[in-house]
């Protein structure tokens, strides 16, 4: 194992507070998170898939020093809603927990988003810790403090910015991740390369097979690099007023897919992958990317076992769903597009007819 990589931490700097990201392997989770627990009350929020794998040891170890309760939710994007948030509130209230409680999110991005939103809103804000167990959550959703739930008419429309006390990414948890979920996480990894670093794209083109084969040292290096990129953007723009919005490359198109197809039918990373292709195609139509660039993006996504074609969605329906996107400003859709591979831009200066052409090309 690459000892120079594991147990090497990063720090995220925000206006509210700084916090560490610990990237490690086969760690004692309780020992790692204990210094960041405030008070004596802990609620572990997890789901029915992750709980049998990692909950018992974490719960038993923490119970030696803290009052520990558990809220185990159904697994899936379709449960990222107000009903699940109420389950978390119910668990907190049943234990008579107060502002000294620390919520621990043990799971993927859905668990992390909901535990974070519950922490942001319970008694107007309590501490929480992220233990992401999927690649997608390790490289993206667990870092930066964006929390929330879905609405039937739009993804992540209800939420809050609420930074964790720390993020613990244990690479060994990826060994229990289904192959489809691993690929979904790779979509977010590829996203960082496309918007920020063409040399990272070249690295991925070489190393994606090893990542799919669960080479933990290579996966750990990818997680570290992605977290460095995100920490830098979050430090500049905690509340997504500017450059942090670039992290949503492919997401405006992807959220249309997730909302239209029903949450959970397309995994978030799968929808983002197809959405990145659509954004790249629009960038090409605007003269910024070449056809070879678009083909290269498709190749790397295909190498990661990700879809490059969206489902069939009527153009007027897609445009209507895009109108609910959080980046819409003064009624104008804003998109993250690529000026070149490795350089993204947030813009509303595009030809709507070209966007319509891209949307009308959707394959069944």
Number of C-alpha atoms within 10 A of each C-alpha: 9 11 10 8 16 21 16 12 14 16 17 22 18 19 12 9 10 14 19 17 26 21 23 22 20 10 15 13 18 15 11 14 20 14 10 17 20 17 14 15 23 25 24 24 27 28 22 14 14 21 18 10 11 16 18 11 13 17 20 13 16 20 16 9 11 17 16 21 19 19 21 21 20 14 18 18 21 15 19 25 18 15 10 20 21 12 16 25 18 13 18 22 12 10 13 10 19 14 15 15 24 25 29 28 29 25 29 25 27 26 33 31 27 26 31 34 24 30 29 23 16 18 11 9 16 20 24 29 26 33 27 29 28 27 29 24 24 30 26 23 22 34 24 27 23 22 26 27 24 20 15 13 13 21 23 20 15 14 18 20 16 25 28 30 22 26 30 24 30 24 25 16 20 21 15 12 16 11 15 15 18 22 28 26 24 27 27 27 24 24 25 26 22 23 23 19 17 16 13 19 22 12 13 22 17 12 16 22 13 14 20 18 13 18 17 23 20 19 21 25 15 23 22 23 17 22 25 17 18 21 23 17 21 22 17 17 17 23 19 17 10 12 16 20 19 23 21 21 28 26 24 28 27 29 24 28 27 22 20 20 15 13 22 15 16 21 20 23 26 29 29 31 34 26 25 31 25 26 25 31 26 25 23 20 18 17 12 17 19 17 14 10 16 20 14 14 22 21 15 20 25 14 15 24 18 23 22 22 18 24 16 16 19 11 17 12 13 20 17 11 20 22 19 18 22 14 21 15 11 6 9 13 20 19 26 24 29 26 17 20 22 17 15 21 16 19 12 16 10 16 11 11 9 15 19 15 14 18 23 15 14 16 11 8
